[in-house]
């Protein structure tokens, strides 16, 4: 699969965390449903990477490229939360990523 959701490709992204209700956002994308998977590039992939960091699952650089390490960390999150560990971020995995515990570390 190629880039999904944005014409912007990999690069350097920052993580600026905010909360809206019980959801956490990292400042790159507000989606909770767009599919993100291996070889996706752009802000949605960067959002996944930032949210993985909040779950203490480092995907490596936050570069907007959903590569093998990001996929591995997504699978770890999925296994930890007892959902199908397919490495694809869809609605169920977005919900896991966005519901980060009550800490507000940066």
C-alpha positions as CSV (number, residue, x, y, z in Angstrom):
1,X,0.0,0.0,0.0
2,X,1.2,3.5,-0.6
3,X,0.5,6.8,1.1
4,X,-3.0,7.1,2.5
5,X,-4.8,10.2,3.7
6,X,-2.3,12.9,2.8
7,X,-0.1,14.0,-0.1
8,X,2.7,14.6,2.4
9,X,5.3,11.9,2.7
10,X,7.9,11.0,5.3
11,X,9.9,13.8,7.0
12,X,10.4,15.1,10.5
13,X,7.3,15.4,12.6
14,X,6.8,16.6,16.2
15,X,4.6,15.3,18.9
16,X,2.5,17.9,20.6
17,X,0.1,16.1,22.9
18,X,-3.4,17.4,23.8
19,X,-6.4,15.8,25.4
20,X,-10.0,16.1,24.2
21,X,-12.1,14.3,26.7
22,X,-10.6,10.9,27.2
23,X,-8.8,11.0,23.8
24,X,-5.1,11.9,23.2
25,X,-4.0,13.7,20.1
26,X,-0.3,14.2,19.0
27,X,-0.9,17.2,16.7
28,X,-0.3,15.4,13.3
29,X,-3.7,13.9,12.5
30,X,-7.2,13.8,14.1
31,X,-8.4,10.6,12.4
32,X,-9.8,7.7,14.4
33,X,-10.8,5.6,11.4
34,X,-8.4,6.0,8.5
35,X,-6.4,2.8,7.8
36,X,-2.7,3.1,8.4
37,X,-0.4,0.1,7.7
38,X,3.1,-0.8,6.4
39,X,4.5,1.7,3.9
40,X,1.9,4.4,4.7
41,X,3.6,7.8,4.9
42,X,2.5,11.2,6.1
43,X,0.8,12.7,9.1
44,X,-1.4,9.7,9.9
45,X,1.7,7.5,10.2
46,X,3.4,10.2,12.4
47,X,0.3,10.3,14.6
48,X,0.6,6.6,15.1
49,X,4.3,6.9,16.0
50,X,3.7,9.7,18.5
51,X,0.9,7.8,20.2
52,X,3.0,4.7,20.4
53,X,5.6,6.7,22.3
54,X,2.9,7.7,24.8
55,X,2.2,4.0,25.3
56,X,6.0,3.5,25.9
57,X,6.4,1.5,22.7
58,X,9.1,3.4,20.8
59,X,8.7,3.1,17.0
60,X,12.1,4.8,16.4
61,X,12.1,8.2,14.7
62,X,8.9,10.0,14.3
63,X,9.3,10.4,10.6
64,X,5.9,9.7,9.2
65,X,6.9,6.4,7.6
66,X,5.1,3.3,8.8
67,X,7.9,0.9,8.5
68,X,8.8,-2.5,10.1
69,X,9.6,-1.1,13.6
70,X,6.3,0.9,13.7
71,X,4.4,-2.2,12.6
72,X,6.2,-4.3,15.3
73,X,5.2,-1.8,18.0
74,X,1.6,-1.7,16.8
75,X,1.4,-5.4,17.0
76,X,2.8,-5.3,20.5
77,X,0.1,-2.8,21.5
78,X,-2.6,-5.0,19.9
79,X,-1.3,-8.1,21.7
80,X,-1.1,-6.3,25.0
81,X,-4.7,-5.2,24.6
82,X,-6.0,-8.5,23.4
83,X,-7.0,-7.5,19.8
84,X,-6.0,-9.2,16.6
85,X,-2.3,-8.4,16.1
86,X,-2.3,-7.7,12.4
87,X,-0.2,-4.5,12.5
88,X,-2.9,-2.5,10.8
89,X,-4.3,0.6,12.5
90,X,-8.0,0.8,12.0
91,X,-10.8,2.0,14.2
92,X,-10.2,-0.5,17.0
93,X,-6.4,0.2,17.1
94,X,-6.9,4.0,16.9
95,X,-9.1,3.7,19.9
96,X,-6.3,1.9,21.8
97,X,-3.8,4.4,20.7
98,X,-5.9,7.5,21.5
99,X,-6.9,6.2,25.0
100,X,-3.7,6.8,26.8
101,X,-3.7,6.7,30.6
102,X,-4.1,9.8,32.7
103,X,-0.5,10.9,32.7
104,X,0.3,14.1,30.8
105,X,4.0,13.6,30.2
106,X,5.6,15.2,27.2
